Amino acid sequence: MKPTFISELELLLTRFSYLGIGADIASMGLIELWGVYCYLRRHADG
């Protein structure tokens, strides 16, 4: 079962692909993914 924030994280990674985070996602655990998600949400909110 996929956590609900993962689908939004995928959209944020696409939006901010210039940051180069996407290449590292496959090797991250759930807590690290949550941290990236929080970072990108703050970045998106300005």
Beta strands, then each sheet from edge to edge (+ up, - down):
end
